[in-house]
């Protein structure tokens, strides 16, 4: 009710989205998401919002602005507490006040007031839930952007939800060509896999699935779970839920369905991950990759008509926001034609 009233007031005040969602506001959002230990979905969502408004934003901005921000909020899945606990500890206003030296506090908000005015006087009531900026839960926990011959256009990982011992890792690839292939074989007791392997799932990107579902946090092999294994390096061109955890590399671009290097990974390839150096590589020679590329054939799309067909034709890759290319660019507030 109150939100609806405010929307009407904003129309009367001519307070448009383009005045609120500015580049400084976008930078604030990246930093706040980082200290929250926020979702990886935030990346494609914010890229898409910025794209539709014509605000300049690139994948590397998330790493440059957010990856070194401290982790302040002890909230699942990167911590111990629930959203209700966060609310009673002071919520987002308390976090913003805690990190105000890192933010553009003069940015305009939907209230018609600045971010600083909205959060002035906010307090933290529970330091177990919201840490002080000088005593963070982790020194640097924002989303990291990886590059390498496996993801030349980028991939992302959420360090605050990953296992520290896997942040630098080299393992043998166990490859699933599709979500159906994964479902059919993941719990096969004869699957050639151990805890040091790297699980690779192809075909769940924007075009490949299509729709880039939250299937990037996929379950581990049953026989390893029975041995007590709780995390492994997992790689895909899909997304994962903001409530998921693990050493999960997502949004690999270009995706497998369009012939990205992910499409060329084979069982047994050594995968090298170094989050500190922002590297994700497969130890395969350029000559071998070229040979595999020549032998590769694009998968047949499961959709060809209707909205789904239009989507597959126009959807961008994850590093560009996974939005439709026909929707990128600010349209402005003008009404094209009056009906009467």
Secondary structure, 3 states (H helix, E strand, C coil): CHHHHHHHHHHHHCCCHHHHCCHHHHHHHHHHHHHHCCCCHHHHHHHHHHHHHCCCCCHHHHHHHHCCCCECECECCCCCECHHHHHHCCHHHHHHHHCHHHCCCCCECCCCCEHHHHHCCCCCCCCCCECCCCCCCECCCCCEEEECCCCCCEEEECHHHCCHHHCEEEEEEEEECCHHHHHHHCCCCCCCCCCCCEEEECCCCCCCCCCCCCCCCCCCCHHHHCCCCCCCEEEECCCCCCCCCCCEEEEEECCHHHCCHHHHCCCCCEEEEECCCCEEEECCCHHHHHHHHHHCCCCCCCCCCHHHHHHHHHECCHHHCCCEHHHCCCCCCCCCCCCC
